[in-house]
Amino acid sequence: MDIVHIDSWDEFVTLTSACDGWAFRGLPDAGWQLMSSLSRYLHSFVPDRASWRQREERALRIFRRKAHIYLPDAGVLVDDLRCLALMQHHGAPTRMLDFTKSPFVAAFFALNNTNRSAAVFALDTPTLWQAAPRHDVSLRREAIDPRVPGNFERHFAGNGKEIIWVGEPEAMDRRLVAQSGTFVVPGVLDKPLDAIIGQYESQAPLLRKFVLPPAIRAEAMLSLYRMNITHATLFPDLDGLARSIGYELEITWPGYRPGPA
């Protein structure tokens, strides 16, 4: 993995503009590893790794048994990837990692709520789509596609294959569209993404980490605000609007005079 220390917002814009077609993920702490919420949860609270498969299966089973109560169309629960995406959307720990096709959306999530050095990870998806892990060159993207019935159980649920798949469900929700979102699905839960990607054949690193210092946050957040990248647009509902008010506390406009209360 390449690590690039950014000195200015303009430098970030220039460098990421060369990452055409890549996928990005922002983290508010540059020291954090690229691991899914399910991986972090299991590492923290379930030391018996031999039971991880059964626990993930049980979580999926419980969600499927009960989520239909709240859904106008329970058919989404039959599709493994759409079911996982729905769980992820509503805050359940899953093995999926949220990425975006926009480096600016990733920068927003990295910088919005931090005063530390943040990070934006950039994944070379065009190259990865053609690559395969060294241990089994047959496990290319098309062969392991979890949208194909049976493939999630065959290639991912067992936690025995160091592979990743990148893509979206066949049907995307409003939030995924608003965020230019995509998902990374790892085949193992006990390793960070960079370790898994290290198993893939490639002449150049498939993953790049941009480290963003606190000094660029003010300029970056103002630039993102002017691009209309806020919680209100990335989460197109009342919750998103409410979250967006936090940054409104930081904004001041010269000459502005508030109207009557």
HELIX and SHEET records of a PDB file:
HELIX    1   1 TRP A    9  SER A   17  1                                   9    
HELIX    2   2 SER A   37  PHE A   45  1                                   9    
HELIX    3   3 ARG A   49  SER A   51  5                                   3    
HELIX    4   4 TRP A   52  ALA A   67  1                                  16    
HELIX    5   5 HIS A   68  TYR A   70  5                                   3    
HELIX    6   6 ALA A   74  LEU A   77  5                                   4    
HELIX    7   7 ASP A   80  HIS A   89  1                                  10    
HELIX    8   8 PRO A  103  LEU A  111  1                                   9    
HELIX    9   9 THR A  125  LEU A  128  1                                   4    
HELIX   10  10 ARG A  141  ILE A  144  1                                   4    
HELIX   11  11 ASN A  151  ASN A  151  1                                   1    
HELIX   12  12 PHE A  152  PHE A  156  3                                   5    
HELIX   13  13 ARG A  174  ALA A  178  1                                   5    
HELIX   14  14 LEU A  193  ILE A  197  1                                   5    
HELIX   15  15 PRO A  214  ILE A  216  5                                   3    
HELIX   16  16 ARG A  217  ARG A  226  1                                  10    
HELIX   17  17 HIS A  231  LEU A  234  1                                   4    
HELIX   18  18 LEU A  238  GLU A  248  1                                  11    
SHEET    1   A 4 ASP A   2  HIS A   5  0                                        
SHEET    2   A 4 LEU A 207  LEU A 212  1                                        
SHEET    3   A 4 ALA A 118  LEU A 123 -1                                        
SHEET    4   A 4 ALA A  23  LEU A  27 -1                                        
SHEET    1   B 3 LEU A  97  THR A 100  0                                        
SHEET    2   B 3 GLY A 181  PRO A 186 -1                                        
SHEET    3   B 3 ILE A 164  GLY A 167 -1                                        
END                                                                             
